[in-house]
Structures are given as structure tokens and as C-alpha cells.
Amino acid sequence: MTRLPVSRYLLPVTVALLCAPAIAGAQRSTRQLVWRDELLAADAAVADSTRNAGLARALGRAGASDLVLLYPGAPVIAGRDAALRVITAQQALPRVLTWVPLHAEVSSDGSMGVSYGVTTIIADRTSPESARMGKYLTVWRRDPDGWRMVAHSQLGLVPPSAYTPPANFTPPQPRLPGSAADFVRTDTEFAAHAARAGAPDAFAKYIAADGVLFPATGELVRGKAEARRLIAEGPQSSWVWRPVAAGAAGSRDLGWTVGEAVITPPGGSPFFTKYLTMWRRESDGSIRFIADGGNARPPA
């Protein structure tokens, strides 16, 4: 997408950030801290597996059967088997991919967690100078056998034009379960606000106080005022989006949505994108996003 730097538009990503993983909020239960540490260990294990064995092997081991994948240039991919089929068909995948989390948090009942951070992408193992940076976002579910990935988005991994659809491939349809209705409703209201009052006002309204945006220029933008400033600096495009997949913690204090967006700059051609947004229910009952990130998709 063209504009500045949030989830529903596409730009090449270069990120250089140093930040310790942190759990949001001043007070968290001891159990949440333990669950958060376990989630970070699972995230590190997937990053190591991706570096050593490749993204397909890593997602095959750690992905839930209902994994939703946002791969650059592809449609929303629902289901681990479909995701693995897509990844194994890609000739443009970098030789080395790994990542480090910048932030993680866990729901109060420990059923769901989120993490996001920076990726290191090396196109050629023999050429360190080919290294570049990207971003990732992952949603996790804690099953009896540990943390499993249920949604994953890579930003800056490959150019969208490099996507190769597998032969005779029809993406399975994603789901909008009733358990995530509050988060789907909030995402829909967010989209309506953007259409009515403009994207800068909508992002300033729906971002959490500690929510983040990742500009293509590399800095970490946090909070309402900076989100408004950042988006207002870009072309005042028309934004339209809708959620197509979602999930929520059993405690309903964390949730996520995946959706499809169309962003049309003034006098320009539309950009077709998809997004993963992480949501948190705040102490006053409102739902605000922690982070969101996305990449291009084919026209519907």
C-alpha cells in the first residue's frame, strides 16, 4: 500500500529497534508471568527452527491446525495444511529467516498470547551483506501440549510480486467465530470510523495507549498522538476494510482479527491488502489494538 506505516498498507520495511520484551500493564499475576515466559520460549524456539530448518518446517511443528497465515502477495490462508502448501511452493523465500520479539503479553486466563518483533532476513547464507530487517506478528493459543501459533503475519519478507500460487490451489475460507464477536465488532466500528472521520482520527481513537505502529522508516511509533501524526503525514487515502477471521481468549480480554482492506490514494489506483490486528480489552471495558501488521494480497 502507499501511505505511511500501518497494517493495512504495503511498504518495504526496514526496522532497526532495540526493545526488551514487556508485558503490558503495571500488575500481572504470577501465573501470567509464567505463561508469558513460556510463550517467549515458544517464540524463540520457532525462530530457531525457522533459522535452522526453514519456515515450513517451523510452522508445521508449532502451528495449530487452524493457523491463519498472512504471506506477502497471497490471499488470507486459513489452515496449517494450506499454509504449508503455500510456503513450500515459494521459490523466493530467503535462505535464512529468524526473529526476536519486542513485546509479548498473555490473557488473564492464559489461553491466548501475542508477540511481535523484528526479523532478520538473509537472502544468501554466503553473503552477510544481503541481510535486511522485517517485522512479524504472531497470535498464540495455549493448548495442553504448549503454545501453538494460530495467526502469523510477516512484513517485508519478500516482494508481493514474488508470490507463486500452488498449482490448483483454492484457499480455504477463514472463520469468524461467535466467541470473538466483540473484537470483530470493534474492528468493524474502526473501519466505519475511518470511512466517516478519516484514518488519522480512527487510528488515534482505536490504538491503545501503549499500542504501536511500525513506519517503513524504521522507528517505533507508540500511542494515540504519534499514530495520528504519522498517518496524517501520508496521502489522505480512502480506507475500506472488513475482518474475515478472528479469535479470542476464553477470558475475552485479548483477541485478534484478520481482514482484507482496500486503500485508495487521492486520484490513484487502489491497493489490496490484508492485516492482522491484536486487540486488548482495557480496564474501562473499551477494546483497543495493541499492534497490527499486514501485507499485500491479490485483488478480490
RASULTA-V280441 format. One record per residue. SS is DSSP state (A for helix, B for strand, O for the rest). Layout:
{{SS} {SS}}
This chain:
{{O} {O} {O} {O} {O} {O} {O} {O} {O} {O} {O} {O} {O} {O} {O} {O} {O} {O} {O} {O} {O} {O} {O} {O} {O} {O} {O} {O} {O} {A} {A} {A} {A} {A} {A} {A} {A} {A} {A} {A} {A} {A} {A} {A} {A} {A} {A} {A} {A} {A} {A} {A} {A} {O} {A} {A} {A} {A} {A} {A} {A} {A} {B} {B} {B} {B} {B} {B} {B} {B} {O} {O} {O} {O} {O} {O} {B} {B} {O} {A} {A} {A} {A} {A} {A} {A} {A} {A} {O} {O} {O} {O} {O} {O} {O} {B} {B} {B} {B} {B} {B} {B} {B} {B} {B} {B} {O} {O} {O} {O} {O} {B} {B} {B} {B} {B} {B} {B} {B} {B} {B} {B} {O} {O} {O} {O} {O} {A} {A} {A} {B} {B} {B} {B} {B} {B} {B} {B} {B} {B} {B} {B} {B} {O} {O} {B} {B} {B} {B} {B} {B} {B} {B} {B} {B} {O} {O} {O} {O} {A} {A} {A} {O} {O} {O} {O} {O} {O} {O} {O} {O} {O} {O} {O} {O} {O} {O} {A} {A} {A} {A} {A} {A} {A} {A} {A} {A} {A} {A} {A} {A} {A} {A} {A} {A} {A} {A} {O} {A} {A} {A} {A} {A} {A} {A} {A} {B} {B} {B} {B} {B} {B} {B} {B} {O} {O} {O} {O} {O} {B} {B} {B} {O} {A} {A} {A} {A} {A} {A} {A} {A} {A} {O} {O} {O} {O} {O} {B} {B} {B} {B} {B} {B} {B} {B} {B} {B} {B} {O} {O} {O} {O} {O} {B} {B} {B} {B} {B} {B} {B} {B} {B} {B} {B} {O} {O} {O} {O} {O} {B} {B} {B} {B} {B} {B} {B} {B} {B} {B} {B} {B} {O} {O} {O} {O} {O} {B} {B} {B} {B} {B} {B} {B} {B} {B} {B} {O} {O} {O} {O}}
